[in-house]
Amino acid sequence: MSLSRDVACVGELLIDFVCSDIGTDLSKGECFIKKAGGAPANVACAISRLGGQAKLAAKVGNDPFGEFLIDTVKAEGVNITSVIKAANQATTLAFVALQPNGERDFSFNWGAHDNLCYNELAEDFVTNSAIIHLGAALTDGNIVTLYRELLVSAKNNNKLISFDPNFRGALWEGKDPKSFIVLCHEFIADADILKVSKEEAIMITGYDTVQEAAQKLHELGARMVLVTLGGEGTLISYQDKVEIIESISIESIDSTGAGDAFIGAMLYQVANIGNMPSVTESIEMVRFANKVGALTCTKLGAIQALPFINEI
């Protein structure tokens, strides 16, 4: 593997319009605050805030929202040479309402982010990276073609592959959920590190418990399986070791970006050692990543809520 410690994050960079009327749904919300977001962008910024090296591949519109997003991510220290402005498409917008327990209600205005092509990436995007993180909200759109091409390049260059399907029900409404599961299987097969929520693990595998689901995800090809369990912590299944690592106790204000912060913290640590960790190392990495994810829930927004290394 290359000596680079860069983590290359691929997928969406978008505007989160967060409803400030906390405890209501989108149909009743009236006040919205503009925040930079998108799961891979959150991951890249989490890595950068911890002192790591991250690059982002994404597409935004050639509009004020796109300018805002590029400026925000650049200010976080993320390499943006593969962030592209689309000439004739608007920036993708997501509207988010926060429920009383900190969970979210989503609605999307589709835009430029799903039209990024492999040939638009910087020439060394894959070759000068340690890890390729496929972390967009997985859909049956153009992102699948991009992911497939990136997988081929990553494997040919002996890069570690991280996958987070980021299921969003609003994006699959009216579609056969089996399509999502089939797509997940395709990318899980090559994942060195797989991060899923409890709900995603059960959906993808059909099993009732996270322990059974984790075993099935290994059978599908994943080397390290990480199942985030909210306030209960994270299940890690790796090299025949299965353990639930507790998180820290916090008062959750907004869970937006918590999972991205968690996987960003994991990838930051893996990139620093330059290869897959030992079992002992991986458990300590999860303890650290749990703290990063939990602290993100104590502030509003995603990127703005990410903790710096001295806060952990």
C-alpha positions as CSV (number, residue, x, y, z in Angstrom):
1,M,0.0,0.0,0.0
2,S,1.1,3.6,-0.7
3,L,2.8,5.6,2.1
4,S,0.1,8.2,1.7
5,R,-2.1,8.8,4.7
6,D,-4.8,10.5,2.7
7,V,-8.4,9.2,3.0
8,A,-10.3,9.8,-0.2
9,C,-14.0,10.3,0.4
10,V,-16.5,10.0,-2.5
11,G,-20.1,11.2,-2.8
12,E,-22.3,14.1,-2.0
13,L,-21.6,17.6,-0.9
14,L,-24.9,19.4,-0.3
15,I,-26.8,21.9,1.7
16,D,-28.6,20.8,4.9
17,F,-31.4,23.1,5.7
18,V,-31.9,22.2,9.3
19,C,-35.3,23.1,10.8
20,S,-34.7,25.1,14.0
21,D,-38.2,24.3,15.2
22,I,-36.8,21.3,17.2
23,G,-39.3,18.5,18.0
24,T,-41.5,18.9,14.9
25,D,-41.5,17.4,11.4
26,L,-40.9,19.0,8.1
27,S,-44.5,19.6,7.3
28,K,-44.8,21.8,10.3
29,G,-41.4,23.4,10.5
30,E,-41.1,27.1,9.5
31,C,-37.5,28.2,10.3
32,F,-34.5,26.6,8.6
33,I,-30.7,27.2,9.1
34,K,-28.3,26.6,6.2
35,K,-25.5,24.1,7.0
36,A,-22.9,22.4,4.9
37,G,-23.4,18.6,4.7
38,G,-23.3,15.4,2.8
39,A,-22.0,12.2,4.4
40,P,-18.7,11.9,2.6
41,A,-18.0,15.6,3.2
42,N,-18.7,15.2,6.9
43,V,-16.3,12.3,7.0
44,A,-13.6,14.2,5.2
45,C,-14.0,17.2,7.6
46,A,-14.0,14.9,10.6
47,I,-10.7,13.5,9.6
48,S,-9.2,16.9,8.9
49,R,-10.4,18.3,12.3
50,L,-8.7,15.3,14.0
51,G,-5.4,16.2,12.3
52,G,-5.6,13.8,9.4
53,Q,-5.4,14.2,5.6
54,A,-8.6,14.0,3.7
55,K,-9.7,14.6,0.1
56,L,-13.2,14.8,-1.3
57,A,-14.7,13.9,-4.6
58,A,-18.1,15.5,-5.2
59,K,-20.1,17.7,-7.6
60,V,-22.0,20.9,-6.7
61,G,-23.9,23.4,-8.8
62,N,-22.3,26.6,-10.2
63,D,-24.4,28.7,-7.8
64,P,-24.1,30.5,-4.5
65,F,-24.8,27.3,-2.6
66,G,-22.0,25.5,-4.4
67,E,-19.6,28.3,-3.6
68,F,-20.6,28.2,0.0
69,L,-20.0,24.5,0.2
70,I,-16.6,24.6,-1.5
71,D,-15.5,27.5,0.7
72,T,-16.6,25.6,3.8
73,V,-14.8,22.4,3.0
74,K,-11.7,24.1,1.9
75,A,-11.6,26.1,5.1
76,E,-11.7,22.8,7.0
77,G,-8.4,21.8,5.3
78,V,-9.9,19.2,3.0
79,N,-8.3,18.7,-0.4
80,I,-10.9,19.8,-3.0
81,T,-9.1,19.2,-6.3
82,S,-11.8,16.6,-7.1
83,V,-14.8,18.8,-6.2
84,I,-16.4,19.8,-9.5
85,K,-18.8,22.6,-10.4
86,A,-21.6,21.5,-12.7
87,A,-22.4,24.0,-15.4
88,N,-26.2,23.3,-15.8
89,Q,-27.3,21.8,-12.5
90,A,-28.2,23.2,-9.1
91,T,-26.6,22.2,-5.8
92,T,-28.4,19.3,-4.1
93,L,-30.5,20.5,-1.1
94,A,-31.6,18.4,1.9
95,F,-34.2,19.5,4.4
96,V,-33.8,18.1,7.9
97,A,-36.2,18.2,10.9
98,L,-35.1,17.1,14.3
99,Q,-37.4,14.9,16.4
100,P,-37.5,15.1,20.2
101,N,-35.0,12.3,20.5
102,G,-32.5,13.9,18.2
103,E,-33.3,11.6,15.2
104,R,-34.1,13.1,11.8
105,D,-36.8,13.6,9.2
106,F,-35.4,14.1,5.7
107,S,-36.5,15.5,2.3
108,F,-34.2,15.9,-0.7
109,N,-34.2,18.3,-3.7
110,W,-32.0,16.3,-6.1
111,G,-29.2,18.2,-7.9
112,A,-25.7,18.0,-9.2
113,H,-24.1,15.6,-6.7
114,D,-25.3,12.4,-8.4
115,N,-23.6,13.2,-11.7
116,L,-19.9,13.0,-10.7
117,C,-18.0,10.9,-13.2
118,Y,-14.8,8.9,-12.7
119,N,-12.9,10.9,-15.4
120,E,-13.6,14.1,-13.5
121,L,-11.5,13.1,-10.5
122,A,-7.9,14.3,-10.0
123,E,-5.5,12.0,-11.7
124,D,-3.9,10.9,-8.4
125,F,-7.2,10.6,-6.5
126,V,-6.8,6.9,-5.9
127,T,-3.1,6.3,-6.3
128,N,-2.1,9.0,-3.7
129,S,-4.5,7.7,-1.0
130,A,-4.4,5.1,1.7
131,I,-8.1,4.5,1.9
132,I,-11.0,4.9,-0.5
133,H,-14.2,5.7,1.4
134,L,-17.5,5.1,-0.5
135,G,-19.9,6.9,1.8
136,A,-22.6,8.6,-0.2
137,A,-26.3,7.9,0.5
138,L,-26.5,4.9,-1.8
139,T,-29.1,5.1,-4.6
140,D,-29.6,3.4,-7.9
141,G,-28.3,6.5,-9.7
142,N,-25.0,7.5,-11.3
143,I,-23.1,7.1,-8.0
144,V,-23.2,3.3,-8.6
145,T,-21.3,3.6,-11.8
146,L,-18.7,5.8,-10.2
147,Y,-18.3,3.4,-7.2
148,R,-17.8,0.4,-9.5
149,E,-15.0,2.2,-11.4
150,L,-13.4,3.3,-8.2
151,L,-13.5,-0.2,-6.8
152,V,-11.6,-1.5,-9.8
153,S,-9.0,1.2,-9.5
154,A,-8.7,0.8,-5.7
155,K,-8.2,-2.9,-5.9
156,N,-5.7,-2.6,-8.8
157,N,-3.7,-0.2,-6.6
158,N,-4.0,-2.2,-3.3
159,K,-5.9,0.4,-1.5
160,L,-8.1,-0.2,1.6
161,I,-11.8,0.2,0.9
162,S,-14.3,1.6,3.3
163,F,-18.1,1.4,2.7
164,D,-21.0,3.0,4.4
165,P,-24.4,2.6,2.6
166,N,-26.1,5.5,4.4
167,F,-29.7,4.3,3.7
168,R,-32.2,7.2,3.4
169,G,-35.8,6.1,3.1
170,A,-36.8,9.3,1.3
171,L,-34.5,8.3,-1.6
172,W,-36.0,4.8,-1.9
173,E,-39.7,5.7,-1.5
174,G,-41.8,3.8,-4.0
175,K,-38.9,1.6,-5.0
176,D,-38.2,-2.0,-4.3
177,P,-36.0,-2.2,-1.1
178,K,-34.4,-5.3,-2.5
179,S,-32.6,-3.1,-5.0
180,F,-30.8,-1.3,-2.2
181,I,-29.9,-4.7,-0.6
182,V,-28.5,-6.0,-3.8
183,L,-26.4,-2.9,-4.3
184,C,-25.1,-3.1,-0.8
185,H,-24.0,-6.8,-1.3
186,E,-22.0,-5.7,-4.4
187,F,-19.9,-3.2,-2.4
188,I,-19.8,-5.1,0.9
189,A,-18.0,-7.9,-1.1
190,D,-14.9,-5.7,-1.4
191,A,-15.1,-3.7,1.9
192,D,-12.1,-3.9,4.2
193,I,-14.1,-1.7,6.6
194,L,-17.9,-1.7,6.6
195,K,-19.9,0.7,8.8
196,V,-23.7,0.3,9.1
197,S,-26.3,1.3,11.5
198,K,-28.3,-1.3,13.4
199,E,-31.3,-0.7,11.1
200,E,-29.1,-1.1,8.0
201,A,-27.5,-4.3,9.3
202,I,-30.9,-5.9,9.9
203,M,-32.3,-4.7,6.6
204,I,-29.3,-5.9,4.5
205,T,-29.0,-9.3,6.1
206,G,-32.6,-10.1,7.2
207,Y,-31.4,-11.2,10.7
208,D,-33.0,-10.0,13.9
209,T,-29.8,-9.5,16.0
210,V,-26.8,-7.4,15.2
211,Q,-24.5,-10.3,16.1
212,E,-26.1,-12.6,13.5
213,A,-26.2,-9.7,11.0
214,A,-22.4,-9.1,11.6
215,Q,-21.6,-12.7,10.8
216,K,-23.6,-12.5,7.6
217,L,-21.9,-9.3,6.6
218,H,-18.6,-11.1,7.0
219,E,-19.9,-14.0,4.8
220,L,-20.7,-11.4,2.2
221,G,-17.1,-10.2,2.2
222,A,-16.5,-7.5,4.8
223,R,-13.3,-7.8,6.8
224,M,-14.1,-5.4,9.7
225,V,-17.8,-4.9,10.5
226,L,-18.8,-1.8,12.6
227,V,-22.5,-1.5,13.6
228,T,-23.4,1.8,15.3
229,L,-26.0,1.4,18.0
230,G,-26.7,5.0,18.9
231,G,-26.5,5.5,22.7
232,E,-25.6,1.9,23.2
233,G,-22.2,2.3,21.5
234,T,-20.8,0.2,18.6
235,L,-20.5,-3.4,17.8
236,I,-17.2,-4.4,16.2
237,S,-16.8,-7.8,14.6
238,Y,-13.2,-8.4,13.4
239,Q,-11.0,-11.4,13.1
240,D,-13.3,-13.7,15.1
241,K,-13.7,-11.1,17.9
242,V,-17.2,-9.6,18.5
243,E,-17.7,-7.0,21.1
244,I,-20.0,-4.0,21.9
245,I,-18.0,-1.0,22.9
246,E,-20.0,1.4,25.0
247,S,-20.2,5.1,24.1
248,I,-20.0,8.1,26.4
249,S,-23.2,9.6,28.0
250,I,-24.3,12.9,26.4
251,E,-27.4,14.9,25.9
252,S,-28.2,14.6,22.2
253,I,-29.3,17.8,20.5
254,D,-28.8,16.7,16.9
255,S,-27.6,13.4,15.6
256,T,-26.9,14.7,12.1
257,G,-23.3,13.6,11.1
258,A,-22.7,11.4,14.2
259,G,-22.2,8.3,12.1
260,D,-20.0,10.2,9.7
261,A,-17.9,11.5,12.6
262,F,-17.6,8.0,13.9
263,I,-16.3,6.4,10.6
264,G,-14.2,9.5,10.0
265,A,-12.4,8.9,13.3
266,M,-11.9,5.2,12.5
267,L,-10.5,6.0,9.1
268,Y,-8.2,8.7,10.5
269,Q,-6.7,6.1,12.9
270,V,-6.4,3.4,10.3
271,A,-4.7,5.7,7.8
272,N,-2.2,6.8,10.4
273,I,-1.0,3.2,10.9
274,G,-1.1,2.6,7.2
275,N,-2.8,-0.8,7.2
276,M,-5.6,-2.8,8.8
277,P,-5.2,-2.7,12.6
278,S,-4.8,-5.6,15.0
279,V,-7.8,-6.7,17.1
280,T,-6.5,-4.9,20.2
281,E,-5.8,-1.7,18.1
282,S,-9.3,-1.8,16.5
283,I,-11.1,-1.9,19.8
284,E,-9.2,1.1,21.1
285,M,-10.0,2.8,17.8
286,V,-13.7,2.2,18.3
287,R,-13.5,3.7,21.8
288,F,-12.0,6.8,20.4
289,A,-14.4,7.0,17.5
290,N,-17.4,6.5,19.8
291,K,-16.4,9.7,21.6
292,V,-16.0,11.6,18.4
293,G,-19.5,10.5,17.2
294,A,-21.1,11.3,20.6
295,L,-19.6,14.8,20.9
296,T,-21.0,15.6,17.4
297,C,-24.5,15.1,18.8
298,T,-24.1,17.9,21.3
299,K,-24.2,20.7,18.7
300,L,-26.5,21.6,15.9
301,G,-25.5,20.8,12.3
302,A,-22.9,18.3,10.9
303,I,-19.6,19.8,9.9
304,Q,-19.9,22.7,12.4
305,A,-20.5,20.2,15.2
306,L,-17.5,18.0,14.5
307,P,-15.0,18.0,17.4
308,F,-11.3,18.9,17.1
309,I,-8.7,16.5,18.4
310,N,-8.1,18.6,21.6
311,E,-11.8,18.2,22.5
312,I,-11.8,14.4,22.6
